[in-house]
């Protein structure tokens, strides 16, 4: 069986590795020569935003999937029925439009921050504090700004956007849910995401989340409800807000393997990538149980460095037990670019965190060019 | 860094996958087009028994290693010093000659079955019961015959061979030892190997071995002594005999990742393949600790089937938790060919064994041709 992936980034690379263990063939479509997945799978160089290219790529694939949701979706509607597409074009469309995503959640009576379309940007000063989100194309923290006071207004987005209530958050959580064509589901343990103040990028992730059992149960049930409401087939990361009153809100849905599930490779019985392989190939789902506490953090390009990446501190990091360094193989680094990630296992969260902090201090992605 | 592997079988494939996680590049040299490792790494099609081909292959590699010890070794002596070779040609030579291997063990005062070169095959009837071994080229049970009585003599080997005492065995054990260039070592938990009566092939493996703590310690120390005596750099599987009096003997040494270490991917903190990657790239060794009990069995080509392999029972196998199916991607099956393996994790050995037996009944490798 040949699995085609739109996008050849790190998610496609890790997916390919899981697929190859069972000898499924993987092809990726990506415009960047030598994209991360090309090191392990066949790459067709081309744009996943071009209908004709996608059409050509789909020939010879038995199933199509993606590692990024910003793909040209109209052609996928045309291909549907001729080839299995997971997630479905309907879901991809919904996720591409963050306003539609919010509307879907509200309509399904799922808790989500209250929101409204921003018709006139001159209204913004009256709405403070507020969160402004681009309707299209947001990714990795781009396309979201928090406007607390008038001093922040210079950051306001000028693209089509909506606003939503600014919540005082206690934590941000993530739950990975897998659902196959038979409707079988598995839900991973709740992860806690700690964000980098500056880049609005994930700083580190802790699994299991440091929350009470009852809340854990509630979060998992809520995530499952979202996927059921979507009637989604595939793997979904449900990002949740926990406010200071202990109330949960659905923030965003990612219809693919997710950064908040990277620890599942080493920490769970079945990784998010293998689950996704099982879904697209029609195999039964595996156990999502957590084998031990884990901390994950991204390896981001250091500020001030560009060009060919240089990895510093690898021997020091690997001299600690239960440490897994993933390097994606991107050919160029730039500040805050996701160049890899590290998973740290421990007997306890504290032990894992302690090791993670040590590694973060020494493991750096610098570059050949310094500016 | 580019790592070159002589041989592109399943060991090279799994090694490549571990290397690729940290974005090391892997090239393999193998005569069979579309060899297992070619699905994930760059293949040069050519013989690892041809000096010129090996010489050409080595250009552009920073380090050379192997997935099979039956390679042309003279050229490796010439290349030594120009390129890092792990294991060293000295060790490859020693392992290629099973008689020299025995002599080395005896000289190092390591317990090994008593043996002597068979100069005259007509002596065999006087030596019964006895084990006869080919000096060169034995692999996966080929090149070893057990001659218990005169009725067995028709099986006697006609190639240069030696004989060794026939031991009444209680168990066969295996210990994986890793040693890097700095002399740092790690030793894995002892595995117990249960052999298939007929094919003399591994039937299933249990880790940890069901033996007493004191014996476990003795086995690990003995394996470590073997690698120290070898002054070996690399990864070594030390196969041990345990006789019915509780005495341990060194049977054979494999100077590479080994079938008896396949469970380490899922059951240990650091897999045998990642350890090997760390050794060849000069990184510190990882923890070899066992995370939970494991059973491993090989997926062998069913008797009577040939041609393109067909895998039966995959959904049934994967519906159980903690089950990992590796399919090597060989293009043709034949009876008893190693086509893949399965690792089963459990809370206890009994639980893992129970699941393994269930899977063995349903998971079959058949083929397009039936004879």
Interface residues (C-beta under 8 A of the other chain):
Chain A: X13 X17 X20 X21 X22 X23 X25 X39 X40 X269 X278 X282 X283 X284 X286 X287 X289 X291 X292 X314 X315 X318 X319 X321 X322 X323 X324 X325 X326 X327 X328 X329 X340 X345
Chain B: X13 X17 X20 X21 X22 X23 X25 X39 X40 X269 X278 X282 X283 X284 X286 X287 X289 X291 X292 X314 X315 X318 X319 X321 X322 X323 X324 X325 X326 X327 X328 X329 X340 X345
